[in-house]
Amino acid sequence: MRMAWCRISLAFLGLLAAPSHLLPSSSQAPGASRSATLAYQAKEAREFERAVTLFEEALAGDPANIPLRKDLAYTLLAIGRTERARDEFGLVLQRDPKDSYTALEYAFLCHETGRQEEAWILFRTLRSAANKEHRATATKTFASMDAELLGRIARLEEALKRDPGNYSSHLELARVRTVRNDFAAAATEFETAYRLKPEYAEVLLDLGSALRKAGDVEKANAVMLTASRVTAAFVAEQAKALLPKRYPYLSEFEKALQFDARQPALRREMGFFLLSLDRKVDAQAAFEQVLREEPADPLAAAQLGFLRLEQGQRDVALPLLRTALQTEDGALRERIAKVLLQEGEQAPAAAPQPSRSQSAVSPLVVIPDAALSQGFAEAETSRRLARKSYDAGFIPDAIRLYEEAHRLDPANFDTMLRLAWSLNMGKRDDEALRWFSLAARSPDPVVAHEAQTAIRNLTMPAPSSSGMVAPVAREGFVASVWAMPLHSTRWGSTFSYAQAKLEWEQRRIPVVPYFSLRFVGDTTGSIGVANPQFLSENSFIAGLGMRTRPWSGLVAWGEAGSTMAYLTSRREATGRFLPDYRGGISHFKLAGPSLLNAKAGNFAETMNDVVYIHRFDRDTLAISRNRVGRHLGKLGGMGGLQLQAFLNLNLNADFKRQAWANFVEAGPGIRLRWAWMPPSLSFTFSYLRGHHTIRRVDDRPNTYNDFQAGFWYAITR
Amino acid sequence: MPSPASIRLLALAMLSLCLSASISARAQLSFAVTCEAPGWQAVFATFALSQIESAEEADIRVLCGDAPAANRAELDGWLSPHRVLILEGQSPIAASYGFVASGAPAASVRNVKDRRAEELLIVWQRPMEIVPTAMPQGAKVLMEERWSGAPLVALLPTPQGAVLWVAVPPGDSGFDRFPLLANALAEAGFVAPFRSRNLWAFFDSAYRQRVDLDYLTARWERFGIAGLHVSAWQHWEADEQKDAWLRKLIEACHRRGILVYAWMEFPHVSERFWAEHPECREQTALGQDAQLDWRKLINLSDAACSERVKQGAASLLSRFSWDGVNLAEIYYESLEGVQNPARFTPMNQTIRRQFEAEAGFDPATLFDAASPRHLSRNVAGLQRFLAWRRHRIGELHEDWLRFVAAAQTPAGELHVVVTQIDDRFDDSVRDNLGADSNAILQLMHQYRFTFLVEDPATVWHLGPARYTGIARAYAKVTPYPERLAVDINIFPRYQEVYPTKRQTGVELYRLVHAAANAFPRVALYFEHVLATEDLPFLAAAALPAVRASRQGDSIVVESAQPIGVEWRGPVRVNGRPWAAKDESTVWLPRGRHTLEAGGEDPALILRRFSGEVRHVHSAGRRLEFHYASDTRAIATFDEAPARLWVDGQQLSAPVYEAVQGYYLLLPAGEHLVAVEAAFTDVPSQ
């Protein structure tokens, strides 16, 4: 039997009242435009296609013209474009829901074009229409339609009683129930049909739709998520269009797997998602489950192998990795081989390379490897495109493509690393940090090291004397503010150093221009005449500057601007405005864990600046601050306290050989923060014993003790 | 000042130029490609274009993406309003027209939107990485990546002619990536050079009740429909309003030279028959009334019910001026066979009694799990019943062929078509449906009918090549291969197919072309599901292999079937004025013919003929032609014929008004006809 006709012809059952009285109007709608006039003329001349075009033109300028739209619909009916005609009547009905005449037209056309469920509910509703004739037509039609449906339901239910495992009957019953708008019952039948023959994935679309109409949106999404990951591309594409545009939540993965537990690909994807959330135990369980269902799944085997290896379970890991070597993905095979070699395994025999079928196409076109699985081929394509996007500076595209690549090939640590860099470039450091953390677990030491370095850079925004924040690669305008109030017993005063900076970061140019506003002040207003300019300028310093990008922790910079003294005494001494030119080289290096790191470890850091300041008698200062100590990690039971204990060694010198600028100081110190505080906030306490290396001309001693307490806070947007 | 002689010479040259232009002013005959391009070759072969080496002489040129640098000046000189240049990708020559990389990153393309049919879901089997291309000013994007909008196919009109740009080749099959590519070519100026008038279409009037019939029949005529098979079950019982509508439809078809068949779908009879005769309802193996999807099955084995059905059929055939009757899908249900007793037929009392009398057991016990004769324990019994069931289908066909042969109808003898699902290519349907084509084909010895093979859903994914296999399978078992036809089901397929679920565009054209190569007749199931985008090239695709070439101002055409050639103006065929033509087409018999521009048209033109014209000869006011037709034939002339001779015998036949001209109804079979125009004046010199 032909497959097309599941519809009954109401019209030829004698139920359609339309032909006699629902005739197209041929008179022109009032207030019609020139297009409308021409449309009616074309229709009179039986040039229907031209009339349709003209009606459409007229409606573009007058979309609320209901008579015009109806006449368009009737003209469409005349040329057999029934679905378009239905939709036009639908628009008319939206504007005037009480128009039972149009509602009847729409209901009949819904029925004719396969939208029986809409037709059913409309006929049912129209049984109470105000117009007697319309009411009678709707009542008669609905009665006929519903009796037919009820008859089919009774037959199918009876058939299912005798043969409960009959796929066709469940499916047909589901469809009949859908027509009767009984979506919950329809969903039950669709689900039963799916469970009987899960290979017919298109049923998932019907099931998802029925669930959504029945109000069970959560389960509908779970079903659609399942459908979106099936291998049948048409089903997957349609399901994707019905899912939210974002990546699914973990709970949605879980619900999809609750709906249908046997979805190895979906479970594997969830495993990688769990990994990205740092839920290794759950991820491991997911991969293990995948391997129970699909023992040869190379991705799950590879990832589980890596995880086991990380846990030191070499005996378990190596067989898994050997299993995963069967993959057709050359890149994955290479990664596994590298790890096996590191583990002292013999170099695995090169697996046969899948043949490439390259059709005669433009060189711009790369056809995915025929032998590769679709997912890997797509992942490789996404990675390639992402790299191009990144290089071209299209960071959002790069992020999207790397995310897609990760979804398709979740075991690829290089993808994670590159995604992290892209997020970093896209000013999404929190997310970048998460991906760097994942990439840091890579069995490839190069990837892991790069990720670890990036983590340090991201989590330790250290100041230099130039006020540079630890370099974070961004694009566009980057605003940063930092402040470092510091109390010194040596000077008996509290100093405050702060800087607000607006940088214009562009990858295309080698330097970063910026505008800077510094603040330098103290609570006493003057700290002795010998060194007023160094510690206590009591000024705002505005300037335009330029810096290089960090290279091995080294940054060169220069500024030109003006200082504005805000204290009267200062203004009287030096004038309110003074030109200010400064520049220098700044260097920062950290080895070991930063204060943000949850794990303990030894660390050493050095901050070195050479600064030329025109206003300081064209002097050049060299400042070196060094700390060596122990990072104690996150201390339990102390509210998430993170603490570092260290020894300071600070060296200062200048070219002009001024006594105040040449000294050495050393002593113990601590730096701490609590986990709940912003990552860029920390407190520092140091006790320093210092000695001036050039004898001072005033009567102050050359040796001194200094207790310094201060905090550091920076914001970058 | 030019002399009168030179003016005459100039006028002659101008006339000659005009005539020459009229030969093939619009259509393209040949194409050239710069690379191995199976996709382009498949597309153009579907429309019988020849591939030639000389690019300069080609009507269409494809410059592949990796083609050596082309000469822009040479291309500008070659391009003309009736030539099409196709560029692929971002080659230097494409760049010279302004198709350059947009600078946007490459994107993975899988889901394509065609602006002509935006809701059509086009999904590529394999995604491709494509570097987006910036469009030059004036270019019109025809297809794009669905989500990013990256252009994939665009049209650039230039002062010389049209340039069609594609981001990537169309794929080896010609429809892998751009199913509506032929429509894009048409926008660039492509006109198919040949067409057929040989297609049948199934027509369910329930879907077309509000349509303007003149509009619809004009469309069918334009797109090569020769016969319409109209849902008879919708008109089974006499009804004043519905009968009037059907008469109007049949008249409208005849005025366009389209034949009309009564399409019966036994054992479904009609909704009303089912409602009024519950005692005649077929039963499933579960003992339920057999209403399976839209069909409500009637027990045709019951003598009383069968008689009632025949009375209805006689009434139907006599009330309307049918040209033929289609006994379609007389078989049992269902495609799931015995696996699904809820859909398994027949199991009515008559059948059960008849079988039990022969075999000694009730076939219902095969489906009774408690019975020792249950099919799981009774393979021999099941096989016996299935074989008996197939035999019953053969008997039903014979019964109905006998009935139709004896039926009294306005047209006299009706052309009979038997539509039956294929069981040679996919033999699973033999047991599942009881279909037995071999038994039916043997009836050709007793009854004259065309056997229309229904393409089963199980093989819809196999591509155009399957028709050759199906044709071969039937040629082996039929005594009359010339009476075979095939039916293409245009329907969303349940298999994993790309790039569209329903056959459309180039895929449909290739199916039609392959089917036309394998079978004498192709039917489309069914008329109202054909997308508007699919119509323009149907007639062009429905042709078997054609060879054509230009030889100076002439075109030489060789075809195994009658063929229409795109042509404007008077024409001489094989050196003689030719009378079988209309405004845009010259209709030729099968064979080799040379066409050249003619001076004037003959006095009487045969605009359209529903059968096969084998020879045409014009002499003054008289037109003679030799034809063959399975049905009575509709011959449409530009003027009303005054006198008619059939096989030398002068006949008086009514002349009806056609949409353009007048038509006569001529007898079925093979005949020599002569007609004379009502007025005899040939335009004076």
Interface residues (C-beta under 8 A of the other chain):
Chain A: M1 R2 M3 A4 W5 C6 R7 I8 S9 A11 F12 L13 G14 L16 A18 P19 R46 F48 L77 A78 I79 G80 R81 T82 E112 G151 R152 R155 L156 E158 A159 R162 D163 N166 S168 S169 Y200 E202 T231 A232 A233 F234 E237 Q238 S359 A360 V361 S362 P363 L364 V365 V366 I367 P368 Q374 A377 E378 T381 S382 R384 L385 K388 S389 A392 F394 D397 A398 L401
Chain B: C35 E36 A37 C64 G65 D66 E88 G89 Q90 S91 G103 A104 P105 A106 A107 S108 R110 N111 L121 V123 Q125 R126 P127 M128 E129 I130 V131 V168 P169 G171 D172 D204 S205 A206 Y207 R208 Q209 R210 V211 D212 D214 Y215 L216 Q234 D239 Q241 K242 E271 L286 Q288 D289 Q291 L292 D293 W294 R295 E329 E333 S334 L335 E336 N340 P341 A342 R343 A457 N489 F491 Y494 E496 Y498 K501 Y525 F526 H528 V529 T532
